[in-house]
């Protein structure tokens, strides 16, 4: 999932450099959402593993 966030970030950077503002904004928004979902799933996984050990 983090891989897809990085891919969308790269697409946003390239689109921004080429002057495609709408595509760059959309790609950056998607990358940000995917990154936050990744962080939430990481925290849930860490908490679950701590609870299982106890």
C-alpha positions, 0 to 999 in steps of 0.5 A: 500500500505504501508502494501505491502512495509513492507511485501517486506521489511521483505521478503528482510531481511529474504532472506538476512539473509539466503544468497539469495542475488538476491531475497533480492535485488529484494524484497528490490527494490520492497519495495522501489518503493512501498514506494515511490508510497505511499508517492507520493499518500499521498502528492497528497491526502493532496494537494487535500484536502487543495485545496477542503477546500479553 
